[in-house]
Structures are given as C-alpha cells and as structure tokens.
Amino acid sequence: PSSKWWDGFLDGGHQIMRSDVRCYYLMYMARYTEEIITVCLEARRKDLAQMLLHHCLTVVLTCISYLFGWNRIGVVVMVLP
C-alpha cells in the first residue's frame, strides 16, 4: 500500500479530500489545540516546555499537511500511535 501513497500527486490527486478524512483532520487538530490549552491551565510540570512544543508542532504539521493536500501521508501519520 505504501507504494501508492504518492500516485497522482503531481496531477493534484492528493488535493481532493473526502469529507470523512476532512472531519478526521479537523477533529485531530481540535484535540491537540485543546491539549495546548489544557497544558497551560494545569499545574506546572517539569516538562511543560516539551509538552507545549510537542502539541504546537503537531498542530502546525497537521495544518501544513491539510493545506498542501498531503492527506494520504497525513492520515497514516495520525493513525500511528
């Protein structure tokens, strides 16, 4: 299956996103945005900076994947634990 991830990329095939994938992207970004707020509101921990960096980078990378139409790769990365 991974050999097919980039098929049609130059033709714009990745920019066409099904509505269920779009919903999954938006829910994923909302979850990590909520985590940023939660980390800021919780009692301060030693790993606050690392957690904020992790959650902010996750949201930024997911947004980049969404905006540039790299949805096949983005969904696979989001499903990984």
C-alpha positions as CSV (number, residue, x, y, z in Angstrom):
1,P,0.0,0.0,0.0
2,S,2.8,2.5,0.8
3,S,4.0,2.3,-2.9
4,K,0.7,4.0,-3.8
5,W,0.9,7.0,-1.4
6,W,2.4,9.3,-4.0
7,D,0.4,8.1,-7.0
8,G,-1.3,11.0,-8.7
9,F,0.5,13.6,-6.5
10,L,1.7,15.6,-9.5
11,D,-1.8,15.5,-11.0
12,G,-3.4,17.0,-8.0
13,G,-5.0,13.8,-6.8
14,H,-4.0,14.5,-3.2
15,Q,-5.8,17.8,-3.0
16,I,-9.2,16.0,-3.3
17,M,-10.1,15.1,0.2
18,R,-13.2,13.0,1.2
19,S,-15.4,14.6,3.8
20,D,-14.7,11.9,6.4
21,V,-11.0,12.5,6.1
22,R,-11.6,16.2,6.4
23,C,-13.6,15.7,9.5
24,Y,-10.8,13.4,10.9
25,Y,-8.2,16.1,10.2
26,L,-10.3,18.8,11.9
27,M,-11.0,16.6,15.0
28,Y,-7.3,15.7,15.3
29,M,-6.3,19.4,15.1
30,A,-9.0,20.3,17.6
31,R,-7.8,17.6,20.0
32,Y,-4.3,18.9,20.0
33,T,-5.4,22.5,20.2
34,E,-7.4,21.6,23.3
35,E,-4.3,19.9,24.7
36,I,-2.3,23.1,24.3
37,I,-4.9,24.9,26.4
38,T,-5.1,22.1,28.9
39,V,-1.3,22.1,29.4
40,C,-1.4,25.8,30.1
41,L,-4.2,25.6,32.6
42,E,-2.9,22.6,34.5
43,A,-0.5,22.8,37.4
44,R,3.0,23.4,36.1
45,R,5.1,20.3,35.5
46,K,8.8,19.9,34.7
47,D,8.1,19.0,31.1
48,L,5.8,22.0,30.3
49,A,8.1,23.4,27.6
50,Q,8.4,20.0,25.9
51,M,4.7,19.3,26.0
52,L,3.9,22.8,24.6
53,L,6.4,22.3,21.8
54,H,5.1,18.8,21.0
55,H,1.5,20.0,20.8
56,C,2.2,23.1,18.9
57,L,4.4,21.3,16.3
58,T,1.7,18.6,15.9
59,V,-0.9,21.3,15.1
60,V,1.4,23.1,12.7
61,L,2.5,19.9,10.9
62,T,-1.1,18.8,10.6
63,C,-2.2,22.1,9.2
64,I,0.6,22.0,6.7
65,S,-0.4,18.5,5.6
66,Y,-4.0,19.7,5.3
67,L,-3.3,22.9,3.4
68,F,-0.9,21.3,0.9
69,G,-3.1,18.3,0.2
70,W,-0.7,15.7,1.6
71,N,-3.7,13.9,3.1
72,R,-2.6,10.3,2.4
73,I,0.6,10.7,4.3
74,G,-1.1,12.8,7.0
75,V,-3.7,10.3,7.8
76,V,-1.2,7.5,8.1
77,V,0.9,9.6,10.5
78,M,-2.2,10.5,12.5
79,V,-3.2,6.8,12.9
80,L,0.3,5.8,14.2
81,P,0.4,5.6,18.0
